[in-house]
Amino acid sequence: MRVVDLNWMQLEEYLKTEDRIVLPLGSVEQHAYLSLGVDVILSQRVAEEAAEPLGVAVLPSLPYGITPYFGAYPGSPTVGAETYGALLRDIAGSLHGQGFRRFFVVNGHGGNKPGREPLEAWAAEAGAQVLWHDWWSAPKTRAIVDSIDPDGSHASWMENFPWTRLEGVEQPPGSKPKQDIEPLRSEGAQAVRDLLGDGSLGGYYERPDEDVLRVWAAGVEETRERLEHGWS
């Protein structure tokens, strides 16, 4: 149930029987030959498909995240970690004041993880609950990726869905050796671009839709399972 498809009166009625809300987190950033909006598109879609059968409200995906290491690629704006944590606390705090008590965060970008600790600290103080879910790396979903191509990573086939491709843009053939992103986080943005080139972190650029849709189905199912049963 998308919040943008409701008015405030309908959401107030929803709050009479439900206190969960889903907040997807994305990042507008380079994804090689795929859309700059991959993380926004995927976090929004997986959240909506997971929540729909449960009737849980889903907010629009927060489009800007923490991605300084991709700063040399045009169209990749970043937010500082402290600012990001404060923003998440403010969003959750304002919703808490309206009656929401359980916040399910569907994160679509690894760089956003510094926002998790301050958000969870706020929840502990406020008497709320936060579940942070990195949908693409959750155990069942990642196991399917690894069974197909363990090098699959950022901007590879595992993010190459029909809804993240760009019309008229072809993917390079074959695969790219996997790069470890962790050391890159402390490097300057230009050094990262010099190393990565097109921006892919490794793996096949594309795989048959049969493979990518298996990953998607697992991601939606695992996200829904946690949204339904993951609360303390």
Residue, then its C-alpha position, 0 to 999 in steps of 0.5 A: m500500500r503506497v502512501v502516495d496513493l492515500n490521503w491523510m484521512q485514509l492513513e489515519e484510519y490505517l493507524k487505528t489497526e496498524d503501526r508499521i510503516v516501510l521506509p525504502l532507502g536508495s541512492v542516486e549514483q552511477h551503476a555503469y550502463l544501468s540507470l542512475g536510479v537503480d537503488v531508488i527503483l529497486s528499494q521502492r519496488v521490492a518494498e511495495e511488492a513485499a508489503e502489498p499482500l500484508g497491507v502495510a504502508v510504504l513511503p517513497s524511497l529516500p533518493y539521496g544516500i551516502t556515496p562519496y566514493f562515486g563522486a567523480y561520476p556525474g549524477s552521483p550526489t552524496v549526503g554526509a553520514e552524520t547528516y544522513g543519520a540525523l535525517l533518518r532520525d527526524i523522519a522516524g521521529s515525526l512519524h512516531g509522533q503521528g502514531f507509527r511505532r514499527f519502522f521497517v527500513v528496506n535499504g537498497h544501497g550499501g553505503n547507507k549503513p552508517g544511518r543504521e546505528p543512529l536510527e536504532a539508537w533513536a528507536a531505543e530511546a523512543g520505545a519504537q522498533v526499527l528493522w533494517h533490511d539490506w534486501w540484496s544481501a539478505p541470506k536467501t537472496r544472496a545465496i541465489v546470487d552466489s549460486i549463479d555468479p559469486d562475483g555478482s556485485h554493484a552494477s552487474w547482472m544482479e541489478n540488471f532487471p527489466w526495470t533498471r535497464l535503459e532503452g538503447v543501451e547495450q551491456p558489454p559482453g562477458s564478466k568483469p573481475k570482482q573488486d572489493i569495495e571496502p578499501l575504495r571507501s577511503e579513497g578519493a573519488q577520482a581514484v575510485r573512478d580510475l580503478l573501476g572505469d565504467g563503474s561495475l564492481g564485478g561479475y557478468y554484466e547481464r544474465p538471462d532474465e530467468d536468473v535475475l527474476r529468481v533473485w528478485a522473487a527471493g528478494v521480495e519473499e525474504t523481505r516480506e517474511r521479515l516484515e511480517h515475522g521479524w519483530s520482537 
